[in-house]
């Protein structure tokens, strides 16, 4: 069942319509991805090892933000209207995501037809159908659409779970998924001999990051009412805790590959959970004020376009487009600005039409 009036105060996240710090956290995420992809592993093999997983963690923060934001919006809609309109939700997501995405994909297809870039068999089909996270051999230029595929699969599943199962059972399902995820990855690694690509990208292996964001939204008020938790956040050194956990997650890679993918990913989720909650809840802290500075919020607002186009200009392969530093970053900035202002922001009236 969806929440009734008596439950509204408890589950409706006590947050404004524009949640503080989210754009700043998006900026941190996309900058982590860009830095990881901008480093040439052939030129800096030793240094690259220190940053090899930065992009992975950047995408993981994106996943938690997505789970948190989507769940917050859906719970607020359920409390305000008594229902969740799946049709309106999917329409809003399509208007928000599809135009910029398919412009990028069409551009890559044109470049491939001109033999300026090289695609692998199956790339286009899996990209257009948002199943790239289950496509093993991918080209670099469409490689990053795996995370967008995970997001789309989440959009299909989670709102429907909230409507059909009710918010209590849906939250319970998210919690059980988070607990079961290490076991799922264990079965994939030891039973199915899954590759690192599968362990790091397939929905059943990485969806627990999104589920953590959903749980944070569903229990945001309850967590904030816990005195011990708020006192812990009051310590000035508290932001070091999620950073320490992130370092622990990275260290598991040096222990063994299964340790990193089975346990290290769960530790990273806890780190991102704490970081996201602190950034939103303690927006007035030094860390929160940093996240809400104008440069970071501006970059965060453009994060989707930056993520779409960064792969095209940060390629160090032997074939394809070659942009040397700093021209690769300049080209990325110009293209992302065009994508953001001319494509992403081109349908405000249509988005408003499906707003509840």
N, C-alpha and C positions, 0 to 999 in steps of 0.2 A: 504493500500500500504506500502511496505517496504521503508525505507528512500532513497531518491535520493541523488545525489552528493551534492546538495545545502544544504541539511539538515544534512549531515554527521558530520560536526564540532559541531553542536548543540546537537546531540543525542548520538554520539559515546563517551562513558565515557572516559575522559582524564586520563587514568590510564595505567601503564606499564603492560606487559604481566604477570608478577608476582606481584600481588597486595600486597602492604605492610600491615602488621598487621593482615591479615586474619588468618594465622596459629596461631598467638598469641591469637586472639579472640576465635578460635576453642579450644585452650588449656584451656582458662577460662571457656568455655562452658562445656567441658568434665569433668573438675575438679569439677565444680558445681554439675554435675550429680553424679560423684563418691562419693563426700562428702555426698550428700543427701542419697544415697543408702547404704553408709558404716555405717551410724549411726543406731544402733539398737534401734528402738522405744520402745521396751519393757524394755530395760535397762536404757534409758534416755528419759522418756516420756516428761518431761518439756523442756529439752534442744532441743529435736527433734522438738517441735512445732516451734522453732525459725528457723529451717532449712527445714521445711516440704515442702516448695515450691521452694527451690533452684534448684532442678532437673528440675522442670517445666520451670523455667526461663532459665536454661542452654539450654534446648531443643529449647526454643523460639529464643535464639540467633543463634543457628544452623539454624533455619528456615530462619531468615533474611539473614544470610550469604549465604545460598543456593539460595534464590531468587535474591539476589544482584549479586552473581557470575555468575549464569546461564544466567541472563539477560544481564550482561556485555559481556559475551562471545558471545551470540547470536547477540547482536547489532553490535559488532565488526565484526562478520562474515558477517552480512547483508551489512554493509558499505563496507567491503573489496571485497566481491564477488557478491554483488547485490542480493543474495539469502541466505536462510537458508536451509541447507540440513537436513531434519528431520531424514532420514535414518542414516546419519553419526552421528547425535546427539545421537540417541537412541543406536547405536552401541557403542559409546564411554561410555555412561552411563552404559550399560550392562557389558562391560569389566571392568569398574571401580568398580562396586558395586556387581555384582552377585557372583563372585568366593568366596570372603571372606564370604559373607552372607550365601550362601548355604553350605559352609563348617561348619559354626557355627550351622546352622539348622540341618545338618546331624549328627553332634556331639551330639546335644541334643536328637535327635531321638534315637541314639544308647544308650545313657545314660538312656533314658526312657524305652527302651526295656530290659535293664538290671535291671530296677526298682531302679535305683540310683536317679532318679528324677521323679516327677509326673507331667504329662500333663493333661490338661482338654480336653473334647470332642470339636473338631473343631479347636484346636490350630494349628495343622499341616497344615490343609487345608488353614486357613486364613493367616498363615505365608507364605506359599509357593506362595500364590496368591496376596500377599501384600494388604490384606484387614483386617489386624488385628485391625485397628482403629475402625472397626465396629463389632468387636467380644467382647461381654460384659464380659463373664466369661473366663478369661485367666489364665494360669499358670504364675508363676513368671519368668520362664526361657525363655519364648518367649514374655513376656509382653512388653518389650521395642521395639519390632518390629513394634509397632503401629506408632512410629514416622517415621520409614523407609517406612511404607506404605503411610503415608501422603506425604513424599518426592516423592515416585514413582508416586502417583496420580498427583502431581504437574508437574513432568516431562512429563507425558502424555498430560496434558492440556495446559500448558503455551507456549511451543514452537509452538504447533499447532495454538494457538490463534494469536501469532505474525505473523505466515505465512498467515493464512486465513483471519484474521481481519485487519492486518496491525498494525504497531507499535502504531499509535495514538489511534485507537479504543481499542487495547489490553491494553494500559496504562489507558485509560478511564475506561475500565472494571475492572482493578485492583483497581483503585481509588474508584469506586462505590462499589466494594466488601468490601473494608476497611470500608467505611461509613456504609454499610448495615450489617456488621458482628455483631455489638451489637444487632441489631433488630433480626437477625437470632437466636442468642443465647437466646434472650428474648422469642421468639416463641417456641424454643426448651424447655426452662425451664417451662414457664407458660402454654403453649399450649399442649406440648407433654409429660410433666413431665419427661424430659430427666434427666438421672443420671449425677452426676459429671464426671463420666468416659466419657460419650458421649460428654458433654460440653467441656471437656478438650482434646479430642482426635479425634473426627470426623472431616473430612476435612472441611465441611461447617462451623464448629465452630472455627477452628484454622488456616484455610488457609489464613486469613488476615495477619498473621505474614509473610508468604512467599510473599504475595502481597506487603507488606511494603518494603521488600528488592527489589522487582522488580521496584517499584516506585523510590527508591533511585538510582538505576542504570540508569533508564530512564531519570531522572532529575538531575543527578549528576553534570553536567556542569552548568546547570542553577542555581542550588542551590549554587554552588561555586562562581558564578558571583554576587550573592546578597551580597552587601557590609555589610548590617546590620548583616547578618548571620555570615560572616567571622569575623567581629569585635566581635561578641558574643563569637565565638570560641577562640578568642585571649586571653580572660580572663583566668588567671591561675586556677581559681576555676570552670571553665566550666564543667570539668568531674563530678563535684558533682551534676550537674543538672540531668543527666540520672540516677545516683544512687538514688537521692531523689525521682524521679518518680517511680523507681522500689520499693522503700520503701512504697510509696503511694499505689502502686498496691497491695503489700502484706498486707497493712493495711485494704484494702477493705474486706479482708477475715473475719476480726473481726467485720465488720459492719453487713454483711449478706452473705450467700452463693450466692444468685443471683447477689449481687453487685460485688462480686469478679469475677464471671464467665462472667457477662455481660459487666461491665465497667472496672474492674480491668485488664482484659486481653488486652483491647485496650490501657490502660495507659502503660502497660508493653511493648506493641509494640512500642509506641512512645519512651519509654526509650531506647529500644534496637536499634531503628532507629538512635537516636542521638549518642549512644555509638559506633555503627558501623561506622557511617559517620565520627565521630571525630577520631576514631582510624586509619582509612584509610587516611583521608585528612591531619591530623596533626601527621604524622608518626615521625616527628622530635621533638615533644613535649615530656615531661617526660613520659606521659602515652603511647605515641606511641613507644618511645624507650624501655619501659618495655615490651610491646607486642612483639617487634622484637628481644628480647634477645634470645640467642640460646636455652636455656632450654625450653622456652615457644614455640618457633617455632617447636622444635623437638616433644614436646608433641602434639602440634596441628597437625603436619603431621601424627601422629599415632592415631588421635582422632577417626577415623572410626573403627579401630580394637579395640581400648579401649572401645568404646561404645558397639560394638558387644558382647564382652566377659565379661564385667563387671557384667552383671546380673548373670552369672553362679557362680561367686565367692563371691557375696555380698548378699547371701541369708540367712535370719534369720528365715525361716520357720521351722516347726517341722519336716518336711520331706525334703529329698534331700541332696545335697552336703553341708557339713559344713566345712568352713575354718575360723579359728579364726584369729583375728588380731595378727601380721602383715602378716601371711601366705596367707591370702586372697589377699592382695595387691601384694605380691611377685608373687603368681600364676597368677594374672591378668597381671602383667608386662611381665612375661616370655611368656605367651600365646599370648599377643598382639604383642610382638616383632616378634614371629614366624609368626603370621598372616600378619603382615605388610611386612616383608622382603621376606617371602616365598610364599605368596599368592597375596597380593595387588601389589607387585612390580614384579610379575612374567611375565607380559605381556606388556612390554614397546614397543616392536616392533608392536604388534597388535594394541595397542592404537594409535601409530603414523600412522598406515595405514589409520585410519579413521579421522585423523586430517586434518583440512582445513587451 
